[in-house]
């Protein structure tokens, strides 16, 4: 069943290409992960339609770039305002297709709109430089120009925010945009496109294509008219798509998987650490790339932290997001649930002990009980692979060096967290943890005003903050003989 909406037309089952809502006979069904019911379908488009979208985006560039930054910014800010005006409907659409509790979905709408507002403001602040020349009869002018058409592929865990983080800066500087949302969560993207149209985005500037992921991906990574490709999703798919961009030397931004350590030192405020762990680990049913994946806990506070965490986890309400209060919704699908079960079985087989959960939840087929496992072996799968589910596995350490070594023992480098009251240790950790983002005494680091992104195999580029706009600009030099 579709969710009830106060504006029923926000539910669109068509793609949006060149400012036209486009249907198709071949379709993909979309299910509600909370109950398995089909809630709608979207067109199964492929190479031809994606090429049309790129053609439209390419054709829209000159007019869009003729606007001033202030004018483009005003459209983006109007788009953000419309998102907030229709927050409840957008949240219901997101929850229906993604599963997160309604309160989290509302939070995502606000977070997603903030990127449009922020980059709408930043649109006016793109600047170049005039350099001191190397010769008295030369002048050197460095300008920053929009790259052109941007191809984007986004995941299902934040169906709105993962789009606005990319579309905001792209549109702000004068790029145009072709997006393939996840096939699990296309309706949030369609609602966003409709509100963008109402905000005044001209035809061709923002296009949404759904369907055959490899075929759409091939156009977005190989078409010469696409100047930049930006991807958020799994490391394996991101690497493969980035390699394809090499053929036309596209600019590439990647936001890939993490394997976040969450370190609790002996001097930590344990209650605060438990709350931070809940936020970091169990938000979105553990399905965020910045989710704590490994808890590295000092021997002296290990038992206390584990018991408090297990007690707190035991209080969480598990249930469908659209039906009454819920702290944790379903996993996205059966495959995701099977991976969680595998990680738990593996940790237990290697000597781990359950303090909470460890089993499916009666709320429905894709639900898993929030889980805490102690005595996890450092070689357990959940220490090396992203679980992407509601499982906290705890390992022990004795010295700061050991904690840092364990934390850095991964090819991922997105987010890391640590709880400690020692201020000089804050500096050491922020310098020595090889992560794009380090949360100290907090389980949440994401905001539109700060740069989000990873090091090592977690990605290339930054989203959000004044730096987020750089990924959509290219540097051009004019060397002028005078
Ligand atoms: P997740 O684990 O988040 O589902 P994926 O990397 O599989 O990670 O999915 C992220 C996005 O990448 C989705 O929009 C998905 O459709 C897309 N995707 C997956 N495989 C391919 C592919 N071969 N070509 C293009 N896009 C793909």
Boltz pocket constraint, residues with backbone or C-beta under 6 A from the ligand:
constraints:
  - pocket:
      binder: B
      contacts: [[A, 153], [A, 154], [A, 155], [A, 156], [A, 180], [A, 181], [A, 182], [A, 183], [A, 213], [A, 214], [A, 215], [A, 216], [A, 217], [A, 218], [A, 232], [A, 233], [A, 234], [A, 235], [A, 237], [A, 238], [A, 241]]
      max_distance: 6.0
